[in-house]
Amino acid sequence: MKPAASRKISAPVQLTWSCLGVLYRATAWPEVEFQRQCDGAWVAFEPDPSDEVFASAAVMLGRAEWNRYLDFVPAAERAFLETFSWNRLAALAVVTRCPALLGELAAVPALTAFVAAHVALRGGAAPAWSEASAVYERGGIFGLLEWLGLPATRRTLDTLGSLEEPDVARRLLADLREALWSPLAGALLQRRQSVSERELSARLHVLAA
């Protein structure tokens, strides 16, 4: 009798892409590290989703690559990541660097873009993931909103929750943050139950006029 063929066991996969001739990767769950290749060796770095490296990943990492990767991600985190398209790698950075935020961000996915872009929005020189986690631990979701320069109110969460697409374009974040401080923002941005990115851009233009 021939021995039974051994069943192939799948191993967790990594996400690999390139930017300006340099290879980058996000290692397998749960010990997710962001790494770049330097002189043939992989070197870990703190991810800044505002960087063009993440824009390159959004173009190069398709559905097949993500499906293989997400097969090894727990259900709650996988469901959260699957709500994103263009910003999925940024969402991965956020949820692995600040895991305590998962429940809050799952409830208001559009807030993820602000957390991901905190370096640019706060004018910092480097990612401050530990600080973001500490702020949330001390002050909860409203403390985090304040840290991001957003109004620390329920209206802010309701307005962001009304956005139809959680992949808020980075170019809109600063204008959206400014608009949320306007007394007209609630009426204009929540006029409908959900707001698409095109509608959001148009309404921000009206508020800025």
N, C-alpha and C positions, 0 to 999 in steps of 0.2 A: 504494500500500500504506500502510495506516495505521501510524504508528510504534507499536512495542510499548509497552504500558503500563509505565511505570516501576514497579519493585517497591518497595513501601513498606518503609522501613527503620525498625525500631523503635528508639527511643532509650531509654536507661536511665530508669527512673522513680524517683520519690521517694515516701516515705510521709508523708502529711499527715493531721493530726488536730487537734482543738481541746480545750482544757481551760479551764474558767471563762472562756469568751469569747475566749481567746487562741489563735491558730493556731501549731502546732508542726510541724516536719518533720524527717525523717532524709533526707539527700541521697543521691544515687545512689552505688552502689559503683563504684570502690574508695575514693574520697575521701569517706568517710562523715562528715558533720558533723551534729550535732544543733543545730537552730536554732529560734528563736522570732521571731514577727513583732512588731516594735515600730515604731509610727508608719509603717507601710507598708514597712518595710525588714526583711530577714531578718538576725538577729543570732545568731552562734554562741554556744553555751554548753556547758559540760562536763556531760554527763548524769549524773544521780543516779537510778538505777532505783528507789530507795526512794521517790521523790517521786510525788505523786498524778498528775503529768503522764503517767507511764508506766501507771498504772492506767487512766486515760482512754483511752490508746492501745490497751490490751488489749481494751477494749470496742468501740472504734470501727474498729479495723483488722481486717477479716475475711479470709477465705481468698482472695478475689479480689484484694484489694490486695497481700497477701503473695505470691501466686503471680506477679503481674506483677513485683514487686520482685525476687524470688528468681531470676527468669529470667536476671538479669545478675550473679548471685553465683557465684563458683567452686564446683565440685562439693563439695569438702571442707567449706567454710564453709556451703554450702547444706544439706548433709546434717545438719550439727550444728544449724543453726537450725530445721530441720524437726522435730527431736525435741521442740521446745517448742511450747506453745500460748499460754497466758496470759502466760508470761514471755519470749516470743520477742523483743520489742523490747529487753528487758533483756539477753538473750543477745547481740543485735546490738551493744549498747553494749560489752559485755565483750569480745567477739571483735575488735572494731575498735579498742578502746583498749588491749587487751593481747593482740595477735595471737599471741605466743609461747605463750600458754596453750591454744591450740586443741586440741592433741593430748591434753593432760592432761584437759581438760574434756569432750572427746569420749568419753574412757574412763570418766569419772565425771560425767555431766551434772548430777547434783544439786548438785555443788559450785558450779556456775555461780550459783545463787541466793545463795550466801554471798558470792561475789566481787561480784556485782551490788549487794548490800546492805551493802557494806563501810563506807559512811559511817555508817549507823545502828548497825551491829554494833560498830564501833570508837569510836563516840562522836565522830566528826570533824565538822568544820564544812563541809567541801567534799569533792568526789570526789578521790581520791588514786590515779588510774590509773597515773601514772608511778612512784609509790612501789611499787605492787603489782607492776609489771613489773620494777622493780629488785630487789625482794625475791625474786622468782622467779628472776631471772638469777643472783643470788648464792647462794640457798639451795635452789633447786629447789622441787618440789611440797611438801616438808615444811616448808620455810621459809615458803611461802605459807600453809599450814595454821596455822602458829604465828602469823603476822601477823593472821590472821582470828580468833584466839582459840580455834582448834580443836586437839585433841590431834594432835601431829605424828607420827602412827603409821600403819602400814599398815592397822590395824583401822579407823581413821576412814575411809579410802578404801574399804575393803571394805563397811563399813556404809552409807555414802552410795551406793555402787554397788548395794546391794541394794534401794534405793528404786525402786519400779515407775514412779513418775511424776517426771520431772525438774523439773516445775513445782512445786517446794516452795513452799507458801504463805508469804509473808513473816511472817505472824503466828506461824508455827511455828519460825522459824529460831533465835531466841534460846533457846527451850526445847530444841530439838534440839541446839544447841551445848552447852548445859549437860548434857544427857543423855549426850552422847558422852564426857564426863569421868567418868561413873559406871562402876564396875567391872561393873555389871549390864547396861550398854548393849549390849554385844556379844551376850549371850545373848538379850536381849529383842528387840532390833531385827533380829537376823539369824536369828530362829527359823525363818523361811521364806526361800526363795531370793529372793523379791521381796516388797516391802511397799508397799501402796497408801497414798494420803494419809490415808484414813479410818483404816486400821490404824495408821499412824504417829501420828496424833493420839491414838488410844486408848492406844497404848503409852507415849507421852510422859506421858499422864495417870497411868498406873500408876507410872512412874518418879518422878513428882513427888509421889506420895502418901506 
